[in-house]
Amino acid sequence: TKDKSVDTGVRYAFAGLNAIGILACIIIAIILFAKRDTKLIRAASIKFCLLSLFGAALMFAEALSVVEYPREELHCTLQYWLYNMGFALLFGALFAKEWRISKIFNNVQLTRVAISDKDLFMYTGAIVSIMLCICLSWQIVDPVPVEKQIESVITETKYQELTTLTEATYCGFTEDNSKYFYYVAMFFKALLLAWGVMLCVQTRSVTDIFNESKQIG
């Protein structure tokens, strides 16, 4: 019996690409911090840019958690925690900024609109808190199981017939009760993206220095 998994070279090459992604997030964060006093960076709200970069780094780190075989429960746990929390941070911070721009530039009544960073942190915190509750409930009620699949491969030679058993391990995100939490997390992420698309449509005509809708698209 042997473990049937993706070729080791492919897995580590994939891990290397994601490690480069994490490094890129760190470098961009350093550049943003160094240029934090420039007009463009001030307009982009550096605090939320850094939050988005941290979320992106977590999503890259999720890919590193699936490199090792055979799968263990820790790998599966890290996979959905890192990806889902990273997703909430990345898009929560990004769309919170876009929401402020939408409120300011689509103010048809021309009344004074004051939306502070504190308000945006509350919106981002609410999004992250919802995802945190989903992941915590998932972890407590029914953590993602490690599934095993045994396959037999028959090889015929001149003198005998050999049967080799191969074992594949994978994270059962859609198995048992775990699938309900998986679908809830997917639904919440879809709602978040739909809100982001709506904000991008609302801010598509805003001046380029504030408008991030094209980059988001």
Disulfide bonds with the S-S distance in Angstrom:
Cys76-Cys171 2.10
